[in-house]
Amino acid sequence: MRAFSILTALFALTACGEGHDPTDEATDPLLLPGQVEVGHFRVPCQGEARQLCLQVRAFGEPEFELFYSEIEGFDFVWGQHAILEVREEALPDPPADGADRRYILEAVVDTEEVRDAFELLLEAGDVEVLSPTELLLVDGTRATCASADLCRVIAGRMDGSQATVRARAGANPSEPLSFFRVM
């Protein structure tokens, strides 16, 4: 859960007034101290249970990291890259096996539609077959397959093995993901 430590460090630096120089060549000019970048697709991950995690990157971090929590007030949209201002709060009585912090959306700084294809490494329990050409991901996201054969291949690999699937977000948020290749 390194993303938690990244966000904690981000907010600690911001609160102390110490941060990176925004003109530093190594930083992304779109991301400023106190902001978090959210990738345009979720990734299957194992937290307390199988789930789909956000991919986040804090100011000054070169790589996206898995984020096992949610950001309260933020509605993730497949195919939408976002830059957010997020506030972190300690939970007064956290559960023994749960998060000790919550993250709250302060502002959506910027969003950008991304229609690039991406890969998902799916395991048993990540998908449920709804119809010959439609699957349901563990978080409730619907995905259509380019063909019934493709859906059969994906479902067939969910018997304990893994399947790397090429996908693309729909043209608008109400459309399901599109699975078009298994590797």
C-alpha positions as CSV (number, residue, x, y, z in Angstrom):
1,M,0.0,0.0,0.0
2,R,2.8,2.3,-1.0
3,A,0.2,4.8,-2.5
4,F,-0.9,5.6,1.0
5,S,2.7,6.5,2.0
6,I,3.1,8.6,-1.2
7,L,-0.1,10.5,-0.4
8,T,1.0,10.9,3.2
9,A,4.4,12.3,2.1
10,L,2.7,14.5,-0.4
11,F,0.4,16.1,2.2
12,A,3.2,16.3,4.8
13,L,5.4,18.3,2.3
14,T,2.5,20.5,1.3
15,A,1.5,21.2,4.9
16,C,5.0,22.1,5.9
17,G,5.3,24.5,2.9
18,E,8.2,22.6,1.5
19,G,7.8,21.2,-1.9
20,H,9.5,20.7,-5.2
21,D,10.3,23.7,-7.4
22,P,7.5,23.7,-10.1
23,T,10.2,24.7,-12.6
24,D,12.2,21.6,-11.9
25,E,12.7,19.8,-15.2
26,A,12.1,16.3,-13.6
27,T,8.5,17.2,-12.7
28,D,5.4,17.0,-14.8
29,P,4.4,20.7,-15.5
30,L,0.7,19.7,-15.2
31,L,1.0,18.3,-11.7
32,L,1.6,20.7,-8.7
33,P,2.3,20.1,-5.0
34,G,-0.9,19.1,-3.3
35,Q,-2.3,17.4,-6.4
36,V,-2.8,13.8,-7.3
37,E,-3.0,12.4,-10.9
38,V,-5.4,9.5,-11.5
39,G,-4.9,7.2,-14.5
40,H,-7.6,6.6,-17.1
41,F,-8.1,2.9,-16.1
42,R,-8.3,0.8,-13.0
43,V,-6.1,-2.3,-12.5
44,P,-7.1,-5.6,-10.9
45,C,-5.4,-5.9,-7.5
46,Q,-5.6,-7.8,-4.2
47,G,-6.5,-5.8,-1.1
48,E,-8.7,-7.3,1.5
49,A,-10.4,-8.9,-1.5
50,R,-10.0,-8.9,-5.3
51,Q,-10.9,-5.4,-6.5
52,L,-10.0,-2.9,-9.2
53,C,-7.6,-0.2,-7.9
54,L,-7.1,3.3,-9.1
55,Q,-3.7,4.2,-10.4
56,V,-2.4,7.4,-8.7
57,R,0.7,9.5,-8.9
58,A,1.6,12.3,-6.5
59,F,3.6,15.4,-7.4
60,G,7.3,14.5,-7.9
61,E,6.6,10.7,-8.4
62,P,7.7,9.3,-11.7
63,E,5.4,6.2,-11.7
64,F,1.8,5.5,-11.1
65,E,1.1,3.3,-8.0
66,L,-1.9,1.2,-7.0
67,F,-4.4,3.0,-4.7
68,Y,-6.5,0.5,-2.7
69,S,-8.9,3.1,-1.2
70,E,-11.4,5.4,-2.8
71,I,-11.3,9.2,-2.9
72,E,-14.6,10.4,-1.4
73,G,-16.5,12.7,-3.8
74,F,-14.5,11.5,-6.9
75,D,-16.4,9.5,-9.5
76,F,-13.9,7.6,-11.5
77,V,-14.7,7.4,-15.2
78,W,-13.0,4.8,-17.4
79,G,-11.0,6.6,-20.1
80,Q,-10.7,9.8,-18.2
81,H,-7.3,11.0,-16.9
82,A,-7.8,13.4,-13.9
83,I,-5.7,15.8,-11.8
84,L,-7.3,16.3,-8.4
85,E,-6.7,18.2,-5.2
86,V,-7.3,15.7,-2.4
87,R,-7.4,16.2,1.4
88,E,-6.3,13.4,3.7
89,E,-7.8,12.8,7.1
90,A,-6.9,10.3,9.8
91,L,-9.7,8.0,10.9
92,P,-10.3,8.3,14.7
93,D,-11.1,4.6,15.2
94,P,-9.8,2.7,12.2
95,P,-10.7,-1.0,11.9
96,A,-7.8,-3.4,12.7
97,D,-7.6,-4.7,9.2
98,G,-8.6,-1.6,7.3
99,A,-7.3,1.8,6.3
100,D,-6.4,4.4,8.9
101,R,-7.0,7.3,6.6
102,R,-9.6,8.6,4.3
103,Y,-9.1,10.7,1.2
104,I,-11.6,13.5,0.2
105,L,-11.8,15.3,-3.1
106,E,-11.3,19.0,-2.7
107,A,-11.3,20.0,-6.4
108,V,-11.1,18.5,-9.9
109,V,-8.2,20.5,-11.4
110,D,-8.3,19.0,-14.9
111,T,-9.7,16.0,-16.8
112,E,-8.7,14.6,-20.2
113,E,-10.4,11.9,-22.3
114,V,-8.0,9.1,-23.2
115,R,-9.0,6.6,-25.8
116,D,-5.8,4.6,-25.9
117,A,-6.0,0.9,-25.4
118,F,-4.7,-0.6,-22.2
119,E,-4.0,-4.1,-20.8
120,L,-5.7,-5.7,-17.8
121,L,-4.3,-8.9,-16.2
122,L,-7.4,-10.7,-15.2
123,E,-7.5,-13.6,-12.7
124,A,-10.3,-16.0,-11.5
125,G,-13.0,-14.0,-9.8
126,D,-12.2,-10.8,-11.7
127,V,-15.0,-11.4,-14.3
128,E,-18.5,-12.9,-14.4
129,V,-20.1,-13.9,-17.7
130,L,-23.4,-12.0,-18.3
131,S,-24.1,-13.0,-21.9
132,P,-22.1,-14.6,-24.8
133,T,-20.6,-11.1,-25.5
134,E,-20.7,-9.3,-22.2
135,L,-18.7,-9.7,-19.0
136,L,-19.0,-8.0,-15.6
137,L,-15.8,-7.0,-13.8
138,V,-15.4,-7.4,-10.0
139,D,-16.2,-3.7,-9.4
140,G,-19.5,-3.9,-11.4
141,T,-18.0,-2.4,-14.7
142,R,-19.6,-3.9,-17.8
143,A,-17.3,-5.0,-20.7
144,T,-18.3,-6.2,-24.1
145,C,-16.2,-8.6,-26.1
146,A,-15.5,-8.1,-29.8
147,S,-16.9,-11.6,-30.3
148,A,-18.5,-14.4,-28.4
149,D,-15.4,-16.5,-29.1
150,L,-13.3,-13.8,-27.3
151,C,-15.6,-13.8,-24.3
152,R,-15.4,-17.7,-24.2
153,V,-11.6,-17.5,-24.3
154,I,-11.5,-15.0,-21.4
155,A,-14.0,-16.9,-19.3
156,G,-12.2,-20.2,-20.0
157,R,-8.9,-18.7,-18.6
158,M,-10.7,-17.8,-15.4
159,D,-10.4,-21.3,-14.1
160,G,-7.3,-20.5,-12.1
161,S,-5.0,-19.2,-14.8
162,Q,-4.6,-15.5,-15.9
163,A,-5.6,-13.7,-19.1
164,T,-4.1,-10.4,-20.3
165,V,-6.8,-8.6,-22.1
166,R,-6.5,-5.5,-24.4
167,A,-9.3,-3.1,-23.7
168,R,-10.5,0.4,-24.5
169,A,-13.0,2.7,-22.7
170,G,-16.3,3.4,-24.4
171,A,-16.8,6.6,-26.3
172,N,-18.8,8.0,-23.4
173,P,-19.1,7.1,-19.7
174,S,-22.4,5.2,-20.1
175,E,-20.8,2.7,-22.6
176,P,-19.1,-0.5,-21.4
177,L,-15.5,-1.2,-21.8
178,S,-14.5,-3.0,-25.0
179,F,-12.4,-6.1,-24.8
180,F,-10.8,-6.8,-28.2
181,R,-7.8,-9.1,-27.7
182,V,-6.5,-11.8,-25.4
183,M,-2.8,-12.3,-25.1
